Amino acid sequence: MKTLKLVQEAKDTKTPTNTPRNRSINKDDDLIDLFPLPRYFQVHFQHVHENAQDLQGELVQLKDYMAKVDEKLERLMALLSRLPEHAL
């Protein structure tokens, strides 16, 4: 039975030796090599930015909802204040 070429290639690839788990700090290492690549930060900040936009949209919706609830509460309080006290 034939296996897919990509599966074979995936099985043949080994983890790089300079991953953070396998890396130790030597005096010869440049400090910059110990930090993640810029792509990591780009993806991270893009994710944060997208989440911030979603949360701001949700916050606008919640503010609108709260304004409507506040308006209903004011109307109810006005109705209650007009009722005679013996009706309560």
Contacts in CASP RR format, 6 or more apart in sequence:
PFRMAT RR
TARGET T0000
AUTHOR 0000-0000-0000
METHOD contacts of the structure
MODEL  1
MKTLKLVQEAKDTKTPTNTPRNRSINKDDDLIDLFPLPRYFQVHFQHVHE
NAQDLQGELVQLKDYMAKVDEKLERLMALLSRLPEHAL
15 22 0 8 1.000
16 22 0 8 1.000
18 33 0 8 1.000
23 34 0 8 1.000
25 34 0 8 1.000
80 88 0 8 1.000
END
